[in-house]
Amino acid sequence: MRQGPEIEHLDADLRRSTLVAGGFMGADPRSVADVIDADAGELSRLGVTARELASRMREVTNQAARAQGVWTEVDPEHEAQVDEARGALPCPWRHRGRYFKRITTIRRKGSDDILRWSDLSLHMIDAHGFFEGKGSMFRVEPAALVQMLY
């Protein structure tokens, strides 16, 4: 896919980001636009939008945050926990907003199925359809999220 200068600049920022170790693209050789397009295609096949998925992620985060660091039941099959650190991170798309350094972990009871996301990751999924590149620290596969949350 041909990219304009703004997307090329964003792609470079996401790869060398000082905000997260290893950047937001991990070892993924694809462009940010190609990553977003591929994930949007996957979500379309799964019958859910990035916004819908982010909304459910936010519900889990908010529910777990109320438990203040203790595992809490999300539904009969899942439990979640939120870990917080001081500070906030800006979105690499360079618009207003800073996102708490907070990690939500959800697990399926009685199994090893665990997923995690940060508040910034949740925002990037919601606002930009960006699940991060393959191999990045907070990459969550759209299909895995759908399977866990629905």
C-alpha positions, 0 to 999 in steps of 0.5 A: 500500500502506498503511504503519504508522508504523515503515515510514513512519519507515524510508521517510523515513530511507532517502530522506534518509540521511546514510550514502550520497549521495542516500539509499537510495531515489534518485529512486524515488517508491514507498514502501520497502514497494512497492520490496521487493514489486516486487523480490520479485515479479521474483525470484519470476518469475526463480525465485530468492530474495533469500537465494539471490542474496545467498549467491551475491553473498557467495561472489563478494565473498569470493573477490574479497576474497582477491585483495586489490584485484586482478581475479580469475577467479570462473568462466570467464566472470566476474572480480571485484574488491573495493575497500575503504575504512576504516570500517563502516556501520550498517544503516538498519533499526537492528538490530545489525551494521555492514558494511565499506565495501567494494565488489565489482565483477563483470564479464563477460569480453570485454564491458561488463557490470559490476555492483557492490554494497557489503557493506551492499547485500548485507546489505539484499538478504539480510536485508530483500529491499531492492535500494534504490530506482531511481536510488540509487547502489547499486541493482542490478536483481534481473534483472541480478544473476540474469543475471550470477550464474547 
